[in-house]
């Protein structure tokens, strides 16, 4: 049997039909689920500015907070970041910056702030990456609460007023905030501005309703010191320290929350190369977490974690199916055989998927427009999102996911820092 006959035979099997059904229905079902549960979160936590909501965010006590900022070669942004943190409106906080052996002028830019006592500066003499930089600094922090943020981000002045009230509950171990894109000079950065509203913020709202959150964003997350000590701080062998510590906190039964009012303005990659490097690290980190923790979270006591675990694995499976079917279709067209279930002209399924996707993007923009007034003007780029994001993430997932299987045997410490914002 030659390749042509093999393709024809395969595309008429029930297995191929099952792949097509999963490929078509997965994005439709998940988008509908995210939209529905995100709107539930919005109505519960954001929709009404009533007396109960005002009472929740009114602080009568102000626990001390340590802003912890690990930095490596951030000379271009570090001054603006530190000044932004110092402008936060809160009566009791300190700023701790860790320089991880920067080779540019990061240290020189930080020194004036340290000399006059506005920040505490930790200088490392061996570059060991973000996780180890945090682990080295956390024991010397004075705050009851630890806010970890990136060295190229700028917090909203009222960020602590939105995050600190959650810690009235003794079960709360961490609260993640709402990252917003500040550098919107390129097409890719505009696309990411839409993504963080319509995908990431929407998913965190949804996951909070499910009961567990996938990730406390590394760019903005505040922790109870006791919770960090309970889980043993960060794991330097993990490519994404933020996903891992989020899972370990929740495995230890700490509550992790999402606070949409806690806005952090961040910088994102503006080139395809920078975006590829960032998303490859994210995919590797997720793969490591799934391989390391899945047996633990499958226990009955962690059943509230199951929706997050199942959705993450289904998304990985969809990426493999997407790439596999694309290869099959390309081969079919190359051999002159129009593949079953694929059409270069948008058909019913293609239009249905696109409609649901646009609905999700619109929902995310509407929910986040309160925190980012200019966001709707970038919605015109949203039509390109499935073309860029789905293709890029499917390829990255398929090529990176297998590497996470070796995480439990790894001894190396990842020295990966976020890519330069080129």
ABEGO torsion letter per residue (X at the ends): XBAAAAAAAAAABAAAAAAAAAAAAAAAAAAAAAAAAAAAAAAAAAABBBAAAAAAABBABBBBBBBBBBBBGAAAAAAAAAAAAAABBBABBBBBBBBBGBABAAAAAAAAAAAAGABBBBBBABBAEAAAAAAAAAAABABABBBBBBAABBBBAAAAAAAAAAAABAABABBBBBBBBABBABAAAAAAAAAAAAAAAAAAAAAAAAGBBABBBAABBBBBAAAAAAAGEBBAABABAAAAAAAAAAAAGBBBBBBAABBBBBBBBABAAAAAAAAAAAAAAAAAAAAAAAAAAABAAAAAAAAAAAAAAAAAAAAAAAAAAAAAAAAAAAAGBBBBGBBABBBAAAAAAAAAAAAAAAAAAAAAAAABAAAAAAAAAAAAAAAAAAAAAAAAAAAAAAAAAAAAABABBBABBBBBBX
